[in-house]
Amino acid sequence: MTRSLLKNLRARYIAWRFGSIDPTGNVGKRGEQAAARLLRRKGLRVVAESESDRGGEIDLIALDEKRKIVIFVEVKTHSTTKPGHPAERVDSEKQGRVSRAAMRYLKRKHLLGIPVRFDVIAVWWHSGNLEPDKIEHYEAAFECAGDFQMW
């Protein structure tokens, strides 16, 4: 009895402190919510989710206030039992789209010149589970890619 009560209280605290995961959302959205929760647990401040403009979308934008870095995060969720790593789907074309969207975001927010990092979070979430099976965070997974780089 007390063990289940403690488990329930812990789950409610984690949802309150680090964000909840919508069980009715699609697997991609739940993967992004789980990734945001992971970033918050690591002490980062998530400032935007699904930030999009005419040219692309950035799944998560976070701040590392200690290091003064803006972090752009691409989340890939794998929901099948097929072999393959979710992060493999972040190819050079996707890196270029994320880089260009990040540059436009920095320009809109007058943050050009601030150090940035591009991370990838891979989430394995098989159907029927309330929590992801596995999450891997790859810091500095790629450099700014594509034409019109600033540095």
Secondary structure, 3 states (H helix, E strand, C coil): CHHHHHHHHHHHHHHHHHCCCCCCCCHHHHHHHHHHHHHHHCCCEEEEEEEEECCEEEEEEEEECCCCEEEEEEEEEECCCCCCCHHHHCCHHHHHHHHHHHHHHHHHCCCCCCCEEEEEEEEECCCCCCCCCEEEEEEEEECCCCCCCCC
